[in-house]
Amino acid sequence: MSRGHQEHPARPMGHHDDHGHGDHGHGHGDHAAHGTMKDYVTGFVLAVILTAIPFWLVMAKKIEGSAQMGIVLLAFAAVQIVVHIKYFLHMNGKSEGGWNMLSMIFTIVIVGITLSGSLWVMYHLNHNMMPTMSPEHMPTETVPQSMQQMQQSMPGMQHGAEQPK
């Protein structure tokens, strides 16, 4: 008995691969992964608006404090990231069986831990310095007292003194 081509032994005869080869390259029946022209235009308009507003805020100096400006700019950046993920990358909880979103969340958590830990360490560096190393406790004299005494006791060691001939 000849079967024209090799079939998987666990499948009954006549059944062919039904895992995405017949849906014209869209991959595993995930037809919602591709956006429409309306999605792309909406994403583009939102991205332009979310770029223009922070640019205007900075150029017009609408927010005086640098900390407040930084927070506002970070908020606009976060919203723009969400717009790009939704409208251009087409990521949602269903794409690739949810693995894309899970890896995105993992990446965000790791970056958040790294950034917040780095900022925490840098903020506390000054506070945790040894008291003798802080700028207000550093000596202001350029020549230590012991060197000045040694220079005074040895006439040839004084700065600007004439050397004997």
C-alpha positions in Angstrom: 0.0 0.0 0.0 1.6 3.2 -1.2 0.6 6.6 0.3 1.7 9.3 -2.2 3.6 11.2 0.5 4.7 10.5 4.1 2.0 11.3 6.7 2.3 11.5 10.4 1.7 8.1 11.9 -0.6 9.5 14.7 -3.0 11.2 12.2 -5.6 9.3 10.3 -5.0 9.1 6.5 -6.2 12.0 4.5 -5.6 14.7 7.2 -3.1 17.3 6.2 -1.2 20.0 8.2 -3.8 22.5 9.4 -1.4 24.8 11.3 -1.3 27.9 9.2 -0.1 26.8 5.8 -3.5 27.6 4.2 -4.1 31.1 5.6 -1.8 32.9 3.1 1.1 33.7 5.3 -0.7 35.3 8.2 0.6 32.8 10.6 -1.5 30.4 12.7 -4.8 32.0 11.9 -4.0 35.3 13.7 -5.8 37.6 11.3 -6.2 40.4 13.8 -2.5 41.0 14.0 -2.4 43.2 11.0 -3.7 46.8 11.2 -5.9 48.6 8.8 -5.1 51.9 7.2 -7.4 53.6 9.8 -5.3 52.1 12.6 -2.0 53.4 11.0 -3.4 56.9 10.5 -4.8 57.0 14.0 -1.5 55.9 15.4 0.4 58.4 13.3 -1.8 61.3 14.3 -1.6 60.4 18.0 2.2 60.0 17.7 2.5 63.5 16.1 0.3 65.0 18.8 2.2 63.3 21.6 5.5 64.6 20.2 4.3 68.2 19.4 2.8 68.8 22.9 6.0 68.1 24.9 8.0 70.0 22.3 5.8 73.0 22.7 5.9 72.7 26.5 9.7 72.7 26.5 10.2 75.4 23.9 7.6 77.8 25.5 8.9 77.0 29.0 5.3 76.4 30.2 6.5 74.4 33.2 9.1 76.2 35.4 10.4 73.4 37.6 12.7 70.9 36.0 11.4 68.0 38.1 7.8 68.8 37.1 8.9 69.1 33.5 10.7 65.7 33.6 7.6 64.0 35.1 5.3 65.5 32.4 7.7 64.5 29.6 8.0 61.0 31.0 4.2 60.7 31.1 3.9 61.8 27.5 6.7 59.3 26.6 4.9 56.5 28.3 1.6 57.2 26.5 3.5 57.4 23.2 5.0 54.0 23.9 1.6 52.5 24.4 0.4 54.1 21.2 3.3 52.6 19.2 2.7 49.2 20.8 -1.0 49.2 20.0 -1.1 50.9 16.6 2.2 50.0 15.0 3.4 46.8 16.6 -0.2 45.5 17.0 0.7 43.9 20.4 -2.2 42.8 22.6 -2.9 40.0 25.0 -3.8 37.6 22.2 -0.9 38.0 19.7 1.5 35.0 19.7 -0.6 33.3 22.3 0.1 36.1 24.9 3.9 35.5 24.9 4.7 38.9 23.3 2.8 40.7 26.0 4.4 38.5 28.8 7.9 39.2 27.5 7.1 43.0 27.2 5.9 43.0 30.8 9.0 41.1 32.0 11.2 43.6 30.1 9.4 46.6 31.7 9.8 45.1 35.2 13.5 44.5 34.7 14.1 48.0 33.2 12.1 49.5 36.1 14.1 47.7 38.7 17.4 48.6 37.1 16.5 52.3 36.7 14.9 52.8 40.1 17.8 50.9 41.8 20.3 53.1 39.9 18.5 56.3 40.8 18.2 55.2 44.5 21.9 54.4 44.7 22.9 57.7 43.1 20.5 59.7 45.3 21.9 58.2 48.4 25.6 58.4 47.5 26.0 61.9 48.9 24.1 61.0 52.1 26.1 57.9 52.7 29.5 59.5 52.2 32.0 59.4 55.0 31.7 62.6 57.0 35.4 63.5 56.4 34.9 63.2 52.7 32.0 65.7 52.4 33.0 69.1 50.8 32.4 71.1 53.9 34.9 69.1 55.8 37.6 69.1 53.2 40.7 71.3 53.9 40.8 74.5 52.0 44.5 75.1 52.3 46.6 74.1 49.3 49.7 73.2 51.4 49.3 71.2 54.5 50.4 72.7 57.8 53.1 70.1 58.3 54.6 71.0 54.9 54.5 74.7 55.8 56.5 74.1 59.0 59.0 72.0 57.1 59.5 74.7 54.4 60.0 77.3 57.1 62.7 75.2 58.8 64.6 74.6 55.5 65.4 77.9 53.7 66.1 76.3 50.3 62.7 74.6 50.2 60.6 77.8 50.2 58.8 78.5 47.1 60.3 81.4 45.1 63.5 81.5 47.2 66.7 82.0 45.4 69.0 79.1 45.1 72.5 79.5 46.4 75.2 79.7 43.8 
